[in-house]
Amino acid sequence: MNKLALNELDVKGKRVLMRVDFNVPVKAGVVGDDTRIVAALPSIQHVLDQGGSLVLMSHCGRPKGEKNMEFTLKPAVDRLAELVDANVTLAPDVIGDEVHSLVEALQPGEILVLENVRFYKEEEGKGCTEEEQETFAKTLASYGDVYVSDAFGTAHRAHASMAVITKYMDTCAAGFLLEKEIAYLGKVLEAPAQPFVAIIGGAKISGKIDVIVNLMDKCQTILIGGGMAYTFYAAQGLQIGDSLLEADKVELAREILHQAKEKGVNLLLPVDHIVADAFSAEAQTKEIEGEIEAGWMALDIGPKTAALYSEAVATAKTVVWNGPMGCFEMAPFANGTNSVCAAVAASDSVSIIGGGDSVAAVKAAGVADQMSHVSTGGGASLEFMEGKQLPGIVALTDA
Ligand code: AMP
């Protein structure tokens, strides 16, 4: 198998089978945030411009291997049709005679989108035999002359349309979005411009531990925010009141603090906090420094921490941000996250935003276009940052 870049493929007159990630939020039949569809457009448009036709595959939501039309790709297809100047058809299914006929009838410049590939349990490979998954992948492979993957958001899944299908295609290529994600995230891991500052937040240490450990060898400063900060506090014997605590991770937090010291990494914890007397937007709040007394929980970093973190970001050449600084979904606890947002947007660094919540925060603050790269993959970017090999990328190189 040849692993190519999309612009190395000759797609004129060919049927290009492309895995995209149209797993977008849908409300009342309408796409809420079309970022992932827009992100796939350069690859889609390139194939059309070069005289190829497209069979697009994607999943959406969790239909759990059943044809549940609650998870139809129709809203995504409707949005795609508004964004491209081409004939776009949604197939009634993923496999079967009718789909086969639609594929055969496809003309250059046209797009056929298969229904949600997760309507079949073979896609995820759960509750079916390996042989059944192979047969499913082989059927999908029969729809195209060449295969292109542009689904970075799903690249951490070893699913049929991502990781099995490539065995049955002679020519596979990475789409422009996949290439871009790999280029940005890969550079961070291989040769980040220094000073490199990582901002890690969110609810729990357990979700980000591998990222912290992996980045510790590459960056100078790690800024910790969000609920996870309080397990680090507890590890130092500090009072945290009713703040979030992962009791079984206290030892791990202590070990990370120790490692950071050994490696000369500047690992910063919040010096002040917005504390509340309940986990609620209506709770009583106050600003405090240092330890947190009983009856109060820290739900955001305080202004001194926000200023300290912003200062660290201001001189950075590379910034990676994953996870909010507080419960930013509730207005009284959004300031810390918003301050970090503004600081990253204002810095001259190569800024990479990964993870669903940080991306949502950056978009809500209206500064997404001031970031160098806003990843389309939450779980995928996290696993990439952990230094893991993503099956959807590996499959493009291993035949
Ligand atoms: P994660 O999925 O681990 O990135 O966590 C994101 C979630 O962490 C968001 O829903 C935030 O509301 C939540 N979060 C952030 N800071 C805190 C905090 N100090 N206490 C509790 N939850 C928090």
Boltz pocket constraint, residues with backbone or C-beta under 6 A from the ligand:
constraints:
  - pocket:
      binder: B
      contacts: [[A, 201], [A, 202], [A, 203], [A, 204], [A, 207], [A, 225], [A, 226], [A, 227], [A, 228], [A, 244], [A, 298], [A, 299], [A, 300], [A, 322], [A, 323], [A, 324], [A, 325], [A, 326], [A, 327], [A, 328], [A, 329], [A, 355], [A, 357]]
      max_distance: 6.0
